[in-house]
């Protein structure tokens, strides 16, 4: 039987199926650029950092007028907020109100920051008013103290000129 098996043609083995075609590899699309609103917010925060780093002794940088109206108002508010007068702080608060009440889409990412800065400016104005009031009270107290010292010196001078009574000794 083995001999007969040798005469027989071998059964063809089925060919291995061809490998599936390789899917073309598409590179990942680049990440979308950040929305312009985020760029506006970053620019405003960078401007605030620059103002804070400069201090009050150095001249302040110019405000970029090419920015969106909300970003421009924020930069003006930051610049005015560096001042020490109540008038400048009031102007800064007015600029922040413009941003908070703005209806355009460019103002949306800045609204929360504007509200926070407006609260900080209101607190700063309250503290400035308190400092002014306390300074005035101090000046009034010092003036009153000087007047009382002058009266005391005048009374001492009068006492020195009074004749000494016979029964009292000094």
C-alpha atoms as a printed R data frame, in Angstrom:
    type eleno elety resid chain resno       x       y       z
1   ATOM     1    CA   UNK     A     1   0.000   0.000   0.000
2   ATOM     2    CA   UNK     A     2   2.768   2.173   0.628
3   ATOM     3    CA   UNK     A     3   3.880   1.609  -2.897
4   ATOM     4    CA   UNK     A     4   0.610   2.660  -4.261
5   ATOM     5    CA   UNK     A     5   0.640   5.743  -2.152
6   ATOM     6    CA   UNK     A     6   3.836   6.742  -3.804
7   ATOM     7    CA   UNK     A     7   2.252   6.708  -7.263
8   ATOM     8    CA   UNK     A     8  -0.549   8.864  -6.261
9   ATOM     9    CA   UNK     A     9  -0.186  12.571  -6.865
10  ATOM    10    CA   UNK     A    10  -0.038  14.529  -3.735
11  ATOM    11    CA   UNK     A    11  -3.063  16.531  -2.849
12  ATOM    12    CA   UNK     A    12  -2.245  20.131  -3.374
13  ATOM    13    CA   UNK     A    13  -2.209  21.998  -0.118
14  ATOM    14    CA   UNK     A    14  -4.171  25.152  -0.238
15  ATOM    15    CA   UNK     A    15  -1.954  28.170  -0.571
16  ATOM    16    CA   UNK     A    16  -1.829  30.448   2.377
17  ATOM    17    CA   UNK     A    17  -4.121  33.360   1.805
18  ATOM    18    CA   UNK     A    18  -2.261  36.485   0.908
19  ATOM    19    CA   UNK     A    19  -1.816  38.835   3.807
20  ATOM    20    CA   UNK     A    20  -4.377  41.601   3.890
21  ATOM    21    CA   UNK     A    21  -3.177  44.743   2.218
22  ATOM    22    CA   UNK     A    22  -1.478  47.039   4.643
23  ATOM    23    CA   UNK     A    23  -3.619  49.987   5.499
24  ATOM    24    CA   UNK     A    24  -1.939  53.216   4.592
25  ATOM    25    CA   UNK     A    25  -0.584  54.918   7.671
26  ATOM    26    CA   UNK     A    26  -1.855  58.458   7.904
27  ATOM    27    CA   UNK     A    27   0.183  60.756  10.067
28  ATOM    28    CA   UNK     A    28  -1.662  62.247  13.009
29  ATOM    29    CA   UNK     A    29  -3.019  65.648  12.112
30  ATOM    30    CA   UNK     A    30  -1.222  68.423  13.958
31  ATOM    31    CA   UNK     A    31  -2.906  69.697  17.074
32  ATOM    32    CA   UNK     A    32  -5.211  72.574  16.263
33  ATOM    33    CA   UNK     A    33  -3.813  75.949  17.191
34  ATOM    34    CA   UNK     A    34  -5.199  77.395  20.407
35  ATOM    35    CA   UNK     A    35  -8.270  79.506  19.877
36  ATOM    36    CA   UNK     A    36  -7.567  83.202  19.457
37  ATOM    37    CA   UNK     A    37  -9.361  83.896  22.734
38  ATOM    38    CA   UNK     A    38  -6.734  81.898  24.624
39  ATOM    39    CA   UNK     A    39  -4.036  83.898  22.862
40  ATOM    40    CA   UNK     A    40  -5.740  87.121  23.973
41  ATOM    41    CA   UNK     A    41  -5.849  85.897  27.561
42  ATOM    42    CA   UNK     A    42  -2.200  84.853  27.460
43  ATOM    43    CA   UNK     A    43  -1.228  88.223  26.003
44  ATOM    44    CA   UNK     A    44  -3.120  90.098  28.732
45  ATOM    45    CA   UNK     A    45  -1.540  87.956  31.452
46  ATOM    46    CA   UNK     A    46   1.917  88.485  29.947
47  ATOM    47    CA   UNK     A    47   1.270  92.232  29.926
48  ATOM    48    CA   UNK     A    48   0.222  92.112  33.603
49  ATOM    49    CA   UNK     A    49   3.383  90.198  34.474
50  ATOM    50    CA   UNK     A    50   5.492  92.730  32.586
51  ATOM    51    CA   UNK     A    51   3.833  95.618  34.429
52  ATOM    52    CA   UNK     A    52   4.368  93.986  37.799
53  ATOM    53    CA   UNK     A    53   8.021  93.224  37.010
54  ATOM    54    CA   UNK     A    54   8.728  96.805  35.979
55  ATOM    55    CA   UNK     A    55   7.548  98.334  39.227
56  ATOM    56    CA   UNK     A    56   6.475 101.930  39.639
57  ATOM    57    CA   UNK     A    57   9.884 103.549  39.137
58  ATOM    58    CA   UNK     A    58  10.261 102.563  35.495
59  ATOM    59    CA   UNK     A    59   8.151 103.997  32.678
60  ATOM    60    CA   UNK     A    60   5.208 101.808  31.797
61  ATOM    61    CA   UNK     A    61   5.077 100.081  28.414
62  ATOM    62    CA   UNK     A    62   2.703 101.303  25.764
63  ATOM    63    CA   UNK     A    63  -0.662  99.627  25.413
64  ATOM    64    CA   UNK     A    64  -0.995  97.547  22.217
65  ATOM    65    CA   UNK     A    65  -3.839  99.234  20.329
66  ATOM    66    CA   UNK     A    66  -4.012  96.422  17.754
67  ATOM    67    CA   UNK     A    67  -5.574  94.117  20.361
68  ATOM    68    CA   UNK     A    68  -9.276  93.349  20.497
69  ATOM    69    CA   UNK     A    69 -11.412  95.943  22.328
70  ATOM    70    CA   UNK     A    70 -11.850  93.724  25.393
71  ATOM    71    CA   UNK     A    71  -8.135  92.949  25.586
72  ATOM    72    CA   UNK     A    72  -7.340  96.622  25.084
73  ATOM    73    CA   UNK     A    73  -9.670  97.592  27.933
74  ATOM    74    CA   UNK     A    74  -8.040  94.940  30.146
75  ATOM    75    CA   UNK     A    75  -4.576  96.300  29.385
76  ATOM    76    CA   UNK     A    76  -5.691  99.852  30.131
77  ATOM    77    CA   UNK     A    77  -7.213  98.668  33.405
78  ATOM    78    CA   UNK     A    78  -3.990  96.889  34.353
79  ATOM    79    CA   UNK     A    79  -1.975  99.992  33.544
80  ATOM    80    CA   UNK     A    80  -4.299 102.298  35.489
81  ATOM    81    CA   UNK     A    81  -4.415  99.820  38.363
82  ATOM    82    CA   UNK     A    82  -0.694 100.356  38.916
83  ATOM    83    CA   UNK     A    83  -1.418 103.924  40.022
84  ATOM    84    CA   UNK     A    84  -1.885 104.948  43.608
85  ATOM    85    CA   UNK     A    85  -4.637 107.534  43.282
86  ATOM    86    CA   UNK     A    86  -8.328 106.881  43.719
87  ATOM    87    CA   UNK     A    87  -9.019 108.521  40.350
88  ATOM    88    CA   UNK     A    88  -6.769 106.067  38.497
89  ATOM    89    CA   UNK     A    89  -8.324 103.137  40.329
90  ATOM    90    CA   UNK     A    90 -11.806 104.397  39.428
91  ATOM    91    CA   UNK     A    91 -10.790 104.624  35.755
92  ATOM    92    CA   UNK     A    92  -9.357 101.100  35.920
93  ATOM    93    CA   UNK     A    93 -12.613  99.831  37.443
94  ATOM    94    CA   UNK     A    94 -14.558 101.505  34.625
95  ATOM    95    CA   UNK     A    95 -12.377  99.743  32.024
96  ATOM    96    CA   UNK     A    96 -12.980  96.410  33.752
97  ATOM    97    CA   UNK     A    97 -16.727  97.050  33.775
98  ATOM    98    CA   UNK     A    98 -16.547  97.446  29.986
99  ATOM    99    CA   UNK     A    99 -15.017  93.982  29.716
100 ATOM   100    CA   UNK     A   100 -17.452  92.356  32.157
101 ATOM   101    CA   UNK     A   101 -20.461  93.839  30.333
102 ATOM   102    CA   UNK     A   102 -19.106  93.170  26.804
103 ATOM   103    CA   UNK     A   103 -21.202  90.930  24.584
104 ATOM   104    CA   UNK     A   104 -18.672  89.988  21.895
105 ATOM   105    CA   UNK     A   105 -17.116  86.524  21.789
106 ATOM   106    CA   UNK     A   106 -13.593  87.877  22.200
107 ATOM   107    CA   UNK     A   107 -14.460  89.171  25.670
108 ATOM   108    CA   UNK     A   108 -15.734  85.825  26.991
109 ATOM   109    CA   UNK     A   109 -12.387  84.386  28.139
110 ATOM   110    CA   UNK     A   110 -11.487  87.705  29.775
111 ATOM   111    CA   UNK     A   111 -14.708  88.200  31.752
112 ATOM   112    CA   UNK     A   112 -13.763  86.043  34.742
113 ATOM   113    CA   UNK     A   113 -10.368  87.708  35.030
114 ATOM   114    CA   UNK     A   114 -11.962  91.147  34.677
115 ATOM   115    CA   UNK     A   115 -14.442  90.383  37.458
116 ATOM   116    CA   UNK     A   116 -11.623  89.186  39.711
117 ATOM   117    CA   UNK     A   117  -9.545  92.290  38.999
118 ATOM   118    CA   UNK     A   118 -12.571  94.534  39.580
119 ATOM   119    CA   UNK     A   119 -13.054  92.976  43.017
120 ATOM   120    CA   UNK     A   120  -9.356  93.459  43.792
121 ATOM   121    CA   UNK     A   121  -9.492  97.088  42.668
122 ATOM   122    CA   UNK     A   122 -12.584  97.730  44.785
123 ATOM   123    CA   UNK     A   123 -10.745  96.334  47.811
124 ATOM   124    CA   UNK     A   124  -7.666  98.407  46.953
125 ATOM   125    CA   UNK     A   125  -9.791 101.570  46.693
126 ATOM   126    CA   UNK     A   126 -11.436 100.785  50.033
127 ATOM   127    CA   UNK     A   127  -8.022 100.319  51.647
128 ATOM   128    CA   UNK     A   128  -6.693 103.525  50.074
129 ATOM   129    CA   UNK     A   129  -9.672 105.448  51.429
130 ATOM   130    CA   UNK     A   130  -9.063 103.900  54.837
131 ATOM   131    CA   UNK     A   131  -5.387 104.877  54.722
132 ATOM   132    CA   UNK     A   132  -6.322 108.444  53.742
133 ATOM   133    CA   UNK     A   133  -8.841 108.668  56.587
134 ATOM   134    CA   UNK     A   134  -6.349 107.293  59.129
135 ATOM   135    CA   UNK     A   135  -3.627 109.647  57.873
136 ATOM   136    CA   UNK     A   136  -5.961 112.603  58.361
137 ATOM   137    CA   UNK     A   137  -6.801 111.404  61.879
138 ATOM   138    CA   UNK     A   138  -3.082 111.110  62.652
139 ATOM   139    CA   UNK     A   139  -2.393 114.651  61.417
140 ATOM   140    CA   UNK     A   140  -5.301 115.974  63.496
141 ATOM   141    CA   UNK     A   141  -4.047 114.144  66.594
142 ATOM   142    CA   UNK     A   142  -0.513 115.448  66.095
143 ATOM   143    CA   UNK     A   143  -1.806 119.002  65.669
144 ATOM   144    CA   UNK     A   144  -3.934 118.684  68.819
145 ATOM   145    CA   UNK     A   145  -0.938 117.253  70.697
146 ATOM   146    CA   UNK     A   146   1.225 120.208  69.631
147 ATOM   147    CA   UNK     A   147  -1.480 122.663  70.725
148 ATOM   148    CA   UNK     A   148  -1.754 120.985  74.128
149 ATOM   149    CA   UNK     A   149   2.037 121.057  74.532
150 ATOM   150    CA   UNK     A   150   2.037 124.783  73.714
151 ATOM   151    CA   UNK     A   151  -0.680 125.383  76.325
152 ATOM   152    CA   UNK     A   152   1.260 123.358  78.882
153 ATOM   153    CA   UNK     A   153   4.414 125.375  78.204
154 ATOM   154    CA   UNK     A   154   2.418 128.602  78.495
155 ATOM   155    CA   UNK     A   155   0.975 127.473  81.845
156 ATOM   156    CA   UNK     A   156   4.469 126.580  83.075
157 ATOM   157    CA   UNK     A   157   5.695 130.030  82.071
158 ATOM   158    CA   UNK     A   158   2.785 131.666  83.919
159 ATOM   159    CA   UNK     A   159   3.478 129.524  86.972
160 ATOM   160    CA   UNK     A   160   7.117 130.642  86.963
161 ATOM   161    CA   UNK     A   161   6.087 134.292  87.037
162 ATOM   162    CA   UNK     A   162   3.662 133.914  89.969
163 ATOM   163    CA   UNK     A   163   4.942 135.094  93.363
164 ATOM   164    CA   UNK     A   164   5.712 132.355  95.824
165 ATOM   165    CA   UNK     A   165   3.397 132.262  98.879
166 ATOM   166    CA   UNK     A   166   5.047 132.498 102.261
167 ATOM   167    CA   UNK     A   167   3.724 129.148 103.529
168 ATOM   168    CA   UNK     A   168   4.782 127.016 100.570
169 ATOM   169    CA   UNK     A   169   8.238 126.072  99.591
170 ATOM   170    CA   UNK     A   170   9.471 124.910  96.286
